[in-house]
Amino acid sequence: PPQLAQQQRRLQQLAPPPVQRQKRRQAQQQQKQRQKQLQPLQQLAPPPVQQQKRRQAQQQQKQRQ
């Protein structure tokens, strides 16, 4: 009967199957790993203030030309 199928669907939507939970956990772990990988990159990259100064210098050079 269609009513039973609807009830089952509702239950499935409410309670996520364990596979989804595992995937979620894996995704969270991957995000943590990505953050760890990003940290050394951020140290290498110059802070935004230096980039702004560089941009201003480039603009001044263009104006001189």
PyMOL commands that place a pseudoatom at each C-alpha (Angstrom):
pseudoatom trace, name=CA, resn=PRO, resi=1, chain=A, elem=C, hetatm=0, pos=[0.000, 0.000, 0.000]
pseudoatom trace, name=CA, resn=PRO, resi=2, chain=A, elem=C, hetatm=0, pos=[1.241, 3.540, -0.776]
pseudoatom trace, name=CA, resn=GLN, resi=3, chain=A, elem=C, hetatm=0, pos=[0.612, 4.759, 2.782]
pseudoatom trace, name=CA, resn=LEU, resi=4, chain=A, elem=C, hetatm=0, pos=[3.194, 2.325, 4.176]
pseudoatom trace, name=CA, resn=ALA, resi=5, chain=A, elem=C, hetatm=0, pos=[5.793, 3.419, 1.640]
pseudoatom trace, name=CA, resn=GLN, resi=6, chain=A, elem=C, hetatm=0, pos=[5.215, 7.061, 2.602]
pseudoatom trace, name=CA, resn=GLN, resi=7, chain=A, elem=C, hetatm=0, pos=[5.682, 6.249, 6.302]
pseudoatom trace, name=CA, resn=GLN, resi=8, chain=A, elem=C, hetatm=0, pos=[8.924, 4.394, 5.585]
pseudoatom trace, name=CA, resn=ARG, resi=9, chain=A, elem=C, hetatm=0, pos=[10.226, 7.293, 3.523]
pseudoatom trace, name=CA, resn=ARG, resi=10, chain=A, elem=C, hetatm=0, pos=[9.449, 9.703, 6.345]
pseudoatom trace, name=CA, resn=LEU, resi=11, chain=A, elem=C, hetatm=0, pos=[11.290, 7.509, 8.822]
pseudoatom trace, name=CA, resn=GLN, resi=12, chain=A, elem=C, hetatm=0, pos=[14.322, 7.280, 6.529]
pseudoatom trace, name=CA, resn=GLN, resi=13, chain=A, elem=C, hetatm=0, pos=[14.394, 11.046, 6.147]
pseudoatom trace, name=CA, resn=LEU, resi=14, chain=A, elem=C, hetatm=0, pos=[14.251, 11.556, 9.917]
pseudoatom trace, name=CA, resn=ALA, resi=15, chain=A, elem=C, hetatm=0, pos=[16.917, 9.008, 10.848]
pseudoatom trace, name=CA, resn=PRO, resi=16, chain=A, elem=C, hetatm=0, pos=[19.981, 9.209, 8.596]
pseudoatom trace, name=CA, resn=PRO, resi=17, chain=A, elem=C, hetatm=0, pos=[21.414, 5.756, 7.803]
pseudoatom trace, name=CA, resn=PRO, resi=18, chain=A, elem=C, hetatm=0, pos=[24.770, 4.941, 9.443]
pseudoatom trace, name=CA, resn=VAL, resi=19, chain=A, elem=C, hetatm=0, pos=[26.545, 5.134, 6.081]
pseudoatom trace, name=CA, resn=GLN, resi=20, chain=A, elem=C, hetatm=0, pos=[25.706, 8.851, 5.806]
pseudoatom trace, name=CA, resn=ARG, resi=21, chain=A, elem=C, hetatm=0, pos=[26.978, 9.394, 9.351]
pseudoatom trace, name=CA, resn=GLN, resi=22, chain=A, elem=C, hetatm=0, pos=[30.281, 7.745, 8.446]
pseudoatom trace, name=CA, resn=LYS, resi=23, chain=A, elem=C, hetatm=0, pos=[30.571, 9.890, 5.334]
pseudoatom trace, name=CA, resn=ARG, resi=24, chain=A, elem=C, hetatm=0, pos=[29.875, 12.981, 7.430]
pseudoatom trace, name=CA, resn=ARG, resi=25, chain=A, elem=C, hetatm=0, pos=[32.599, 11.998, 9.888]
pseudoatom trace, name=CA, resn=GLN, resi=26, chain=A, elem=C, hetatm=0, pos=[35.031, 11.402, 7.033]
pseudoatom trace, name=CA, resn=ALA, resi=27, chain=A, elem=C, hetatm=0, pos=[34.137, 14.788, 5.538]
pseudoatom trace, name=CA, resn=GLN, resi=28, chain=A, elem=C, hetatm=0, pos=[34.778, 16.496, 8.895]
pseudoatom trace, name=CA, resn=GLN, resi=29, chain=A, elem=C, hetatm=0, pos=[38.148, 14.745, 9.202]
pseudoatom trace, name=CA, resn=GLN, resi=30, chain=A, elem=C, hetatm=0, pos=[39.059, 15.765, 5.665]
pseudoatom trace, name=CA, resn=GLN, resi=31, chain=A, elem=C, hetatm=0, pos=[38.181, 19.387, 6.493]
pseudoatom trace, name=CA, resn=LYS, resi=32, chain=A, elem=C, hetatm=0, pos=[40.452, 19.247, 9.555]
pseudoatom trace, name=CA, resn=GLN, resi=33, chain=A, elem=C, hetatm=0, pos=[43.267, 17.802, 7.437]
pseudoatom trace, name=CA, resn=ARG, resi=34, chain=A, elem=C, hetatm=0, pos=[42.750, 20.523, 4.825]
pseudoatom trace, name=CA, resn=GLN, resi=35, chain=A, elem=C, hetatm=0, pos=[42.962, 23.200, 7.512]
pseudoatom trace, name=CA, resn=LYS, resi=36, chain=A, elem=C, hetatm=0, pos=[46.240, 21.706, 8.738]
pseudoatom trace, name=CA, resn=GLN, resi=37, chain=A, elem=C, hetatm=0, pos=[47.583, 21.728, 5.181]
pseudoatom trace, name=CA, resn=LEU, resi=38, chain=A, elem=C, hetatm=0, pos=[46.434, 25.320, 4.680]
pseudoatom trace, name=CA, resn=GLN, resi=39, chain=A, elem=C, hetatm=0, pos=[48.217, 26.677, 7.767]
pseudoatom trace, name=CA, resn=PRO, resi=40, chain=A, elem=C, hetatm=0, pos=[51.792, 26.347, 6.425]
pseudoatom trace, name=CA, resn=LEU, resi=41, chain=A, elem=C, hetatm=0, pos=[50.614, 27.837, 3.116]
pseudoatom trace, name=CA, resn=GLN, resi=42, chain=A, elem=C, hetatm=0, pos=[49.251, 30.867, 4.954]
pseudoatom trace, name=CA, resn=GLN, resi=43, chain=A, elem=C, hetatm=0, pos=[52.600, 31.341, 6.666]
pseudoatom trace, name=CA, resn=LEU, resi=44, chain=A, elem=C, hetatm=0, pos=[54.331, 31.350, 3.286]
pseudoatom trace, name=CA, resn=ALA, resi=45, chain=A, elem=C, hetatm=0, pos=[51.853, 33.733, 1.682]
pseudoatom trace, name=CA, resn=PRO, resi=46, chain=A, elem=C, hetatm=0, pos=[52.477, 37.432, 2.441]
pseudoatom trace, name=CA, resn=PRO, resi=47, chain=A, elem=C, hetatm=0, pos=[49.884, 39.165, 4.647]
pseudoatom trace, name=CA, resn=PRO, resi=48, chain=A, elem=C, hetatm=0, pos=[47.246, 41.260, 2.831]
pseudoatom trace, name=CA, resn=VAL, resi=49, chain=A, elem=C, hetatm=0, pos=[48.814, 44.540, 3.975]
pseudoatom trace, name=CA, resn=GLN, resi=50, chain=A, elem=C, hetatm=0, pos=[52.015, 43.806, 2.037]
pseudoatom trace, name=CA, resn=GLN, resi=51, chain=A, elem=C, hetatm=0, pos=[49.937, 42.909, -1.009]
pseudoatom trace, name=CA, resn=GLN, resi=52, chain=A, elem=C, hetatm=0, pos=[48.118, 46.248, -0.773]
pseudoatom trace, name=CA, resn=LYS, resi=53, chain=A, elem=C, hetatm=0, pos=[51.412, 48.147, -0.553]
pseudoatom trace, name=CA, resn=ARG, resi=54, chain=A, elem=C, hetatm=0, pos=[52.664, 46.216, -3.557]
pseudoatom trace, name=CA, resn=ARG, resi=55, chain=A, elem=C, hetatm=0, pos=[49.525, 47.098, -5.482]
pseudoatom trace, name=CA, resn=GLN, resi=56, chain=A, elem=C, hetatm=0, pos=[49.927, 50.772, -4.628]
pseudoatom trace, name=CA, resn=ALA, resi=57, chain=A, elem=C, hetatm=0, pos=[53.561, 50.666, -5.784]
pseudoatom trace, name=CA, resn=GLN, resi=58, chain=A, elem=C, hetatm=0, pos=[52.531, 49.052, -9.064]
pseudoatom trace, name=CA, resn=GLN, resi=59, chain=A, elem=C, hetatm=0, pos=[49.876, 51.737, -9.601]
pseudoatom trace, name=CA, resn=GLN, resi=60, chain=A, elem=C, hetatm=0, pos=[52.431, 54.471, -8.930]
pseudoatom trace, name=CA, resn=GLN, resi=61, chain=A, elem=C, hetatm=0, pos=[54.792, 52.908, -11.470]
pseudoatom trace, name=CA, resn=LYS, resi=62, chain=A, elem=C, hetatm=0, pos=[51.978, 52.859, -14.017]
pseudoatom trace, name=CA, resn=GLN, resi=63, chain=A, elem=C, hetatm=0, pos=[51.248, 56.530, -13.309]
pseudoatom trace, name=CA, resn=ARG, resi=64, chain=A, elem=C, hetatm=0, pos=[54.941, 57.412, -13.756]
pseudoatom trace, name=CA, resn=GLN, resi=65, chain=A, elem=C, hetatm=0, pos=[55.012, 55.670, -17.117]
for i in range(1, 65): cmd.bond("trace and resi %d" % i, "trace and resi %d" % (i + 1))
show_as sticks, trace
zoom trace
